[in-house]
């Protein structure tokens, strides 16, 4: 069904990352015993003895699992072209019942588990994975799947199942050092109570607004990133309307190395100087900030 391919080999035999199967599929429970997996190759794949031997060798080298875990043991990373990376790995299961995968999000991670690329793979053709078994699969990542430059060297890597996590608070270092713990707690509650973002949505939520002593206007926004990629913002043209619906401020803000991480919200304060404010006495009992198109 597939063959080991030749190409620019980057590195092979990577450390596996295990996750609880209950985080990916509907199961539960973990035992203390450590479990080996047995290589499972469907007969209809028509795989040759040499390929079977290679996979059996890597399977024997892979770490043992706890009960009810699944893992991807990375074997080999190749660059067939400048805009494609192909990874061969073993999908391993110690789940106590047979399991089947469907559309599954897989992450290519770097040495510190930072996300290099992510892609959704249809693993239906993997077939049924029996308890305590492993099965090889090839994962193709294209240029559009990478968060950064696909041509950069990848010296250390692993393949991970992406677990859907709760939307998190992302604070700039300066904010993390300066705001009180109770303020951080309040921000986390606002994020938890906020309307759920649609897949791929990025929006702004107003937190506070006040007129400054010099007749400028200061607003604090929560920049919400509902995408699965980090968002870099360099220039933000903003307008502000007060409770009457009148635009009371307008301006463009240049940000330096400002990033909102995937599936997080980041607070930031924007100060409109007096020259950008058209109404010195706005009704801020209700207000709205918006991107100027």
N, C-alpha and C positions, 0 to 999 in steps of 0.2 A: 504493500500500500504506500509506503514511502521508504526512501533510501537515505543512508548516511551520505551527506554531500561533502564535496571538497571545496575549499576556498581559503580565505585569509583567516586562519585560526587565531582567536584572541586568547582564550584561556579555557581550560576544561577542568572537570571534576570540582564543582563548586559546593560550598557548604549549603546544606538544605535548611529551609525555614519551615517549621511545622506550625500549623494552626489547628485549633479545635474544630472538628468537623461540624459541630453545632453552629459555628459562626458562618459556615458556607452552605450546609445542608441541614435538614431537620433531623437531628439526632442529639444525644446527650450522654454524659458519663465518661469518666476517664479512670483507667486503672493504673496501678503502680508498675505492672510488668512492662518490660521493654520488648517490642515485637519486631521481628524481621519481616520483610515483605518478599513474596515470591514473584518472579517475573512472569507476566501473563501476556502472551502474544496470540491474538485470535488466529485461527487456522486460515481464515479467508484473506489475511494480510499477505500470505505467500512470501514470507520473509526467509532469506537465506541463512545458512548456518553461521556464516561469518558475522552477519549483523546480530543474530541472536546471541552470539558469544560476547560481542561488545556490550550489548545491553545487559546481559547477565553479569558481566564483570562490574559494570557501574552500579548495578543494583546491589551486588554483594558489598560494595564499598560504601553504600549510603548508610547513614546513621539509623539506628533503631527508632521506632516510634512508640509512643504511649498508645493505649487503647483509645479508639475514636479520634484519631488524628488523620489529617490529610496533609500532603506535602508535595512540593515539586523539587526534585533533585536535579539541578542543572548539570548537564554533561559537557556541552560544547557550544561556544559562541562563534559564529562565522559571519563574515561580511561578503556576501555574494556580489554586492555592488555598493556604491557610495551612499545610496539612499535606502538600503535594506540591511537588516540584521536578522539572521536566522539562528535560533537557539534550539538545541535538542535537549530534552529533559525527560525525566521519569515522573509520572504522576502516581503517587503512592498513597495507599489507604490502609488504615488499621481499623476502619469502621466495622462494626460487628454484623452489618447486613450489606448486601450488594448495593452499590450506589451508581447513579447515572448523573452525568453533568449535562447542562444545556449551555446557554450563553453565560460565560464566566469571565469576569474582568481579571486580567493578569497584569502584574506590575513587573517591569525590569528595574531592579534596584541596584544602587551603587554600594560602595564599601560601608557606608554609615546608614544603610537602608533608605537613603534618599531616593525619591522616585526619579528615574531617568526617562522611562516611557511607560505608557499603559495602553492596553487594548482589550477589547472584548472579543473573545474567541468562542466559536460554536464548537463545543466539545461533545456534541451528540454522537459524532462518528467514532468517538473513543470507545463507545460501547459500555457494557456493564462491567464495573470494576468490582471483583469479588473481595471479600474480607481478606486483609493481610496480603494484598497483591500490589503490583506496580505495572504500569504500562507506558511505553515510550510515546512521545508526541513532539511535533515540531511547531515552534512558535515563530511566526514571521512578524517582525516589527518594521514598519515603514517610517519614512521621514516625518509624516504628519502625526505619528504616535508619540514622538519624542517631545519632552518639555523644553529641551535645549537643542544643541547642535548634535545631530546624529554622527557627524564625522569626528567628534572628539574621542580621544582614547578611552576605552573602558577597561581599566586595569583590574577591577574587582567587581563582581556582580552576583546577583541571585535572582531567581524568579519567585514571586510571591502571589498568593491569592489576595485580591483586594477585598478587604472587609469593609462593609459600609459602616462608617462611624458617624457619630453625632456631629453636627455643625459646631465648630470650635471658635473660641475667641483668639484672635491673632493680634498681639500688641507689639508695636515698635519697641526697641530696647529702651528708648528714652521714656516712653509711657510706662513700661513695666517697672522702671525704677522710681518713677515720680508719683504714681497714683496709689492711693491707699488700698489695702486688701479688700476692704468693704466695697470700694468702688469697682474693683475687678469682679467681685461677687455679683454686684448689681448689673454690670454689663453682661455677665454670663446668663443671668436670669432674663434680661431683655432679649438676648439671642435665642434662648430656649423658648420664650413665649412668642417670638416674632412669627409672622406667617411663613409657611414653608416655601422655600425658593423652588422654582421650576428647574428642571435639569438644564444646565447651560446658562442660567440667569445670573446677571450681576446687577444689583440695584443699590440705591442709597436710602438710608433711613435716618430721619432727623432725630437727634438726641436733645440738643439744646440750642438756643439762640438768644443773644442779648446785644443791646446797643452799648458800645463802648463810650468812655468818657470823651474821647476825641471825635465822636459822632461816626466812628466806624461800626461795622457789624461783624460780630463773631458768631459762627455757627459750628457746631460739632455734629458730624455725620458718622453713621456706621456704614462702612462700605462692605456690602455683603456679596461674597463670591460663591455662587452655587455651582460653579463648574468643577471639573475634575483636574483642572490645570491651574498653576499659579498665574495670576494676572499682574502684569507690570503696567503701572500708570505713570505717564510722564507729564501730560498736560490735561487739566480738567477745566473746561469752561462751565461755570456755574451761574445759575440765576436763582433768586429767592423771591417768593411771593408771600405776602402776609395774609392775615385772616380775611381781608377784603378782596383778595384775589389779585391785588396790584403787585406788579414787580417792584421790589424795593431795593434790590441790589443786583449787580451783574458784574462778572469779572472772570478772568482766566488765571488759573493757578498752575505753576510749573513745579513739579515734584522731582526729587532726585533719588534714584534707586528705590522707588516706592513700590512695594510688592504686596499683594494680598494673596496669601497662600490658598491652595485649593480647599474648598469646602470650609472656609473660615470667614469671619467678619472682623474688620479692623476699624477702630474709631480714629477719626482725624479731625482736627480743628482747622477751619478756613477763616481767615480774617479779611474782610472787605474793608479797605481803607475808605476814608471819607469821600474820596474822589469816585469810588465805585458805588456809593450809596445814593439813591435817588429820593429816598424818603427818610428824614432824620427821626421821625416819630412813628415807626411802623407798629401795627397791631400784631404783636407776636404771641397772642393767645392761641393762635393757630397759624402755622406757617409750613411752607413746602420748599425744598431745594430740588433743583432739576438740572439736568445736563442741557446746555445750549447747543442746539444742532447747527 
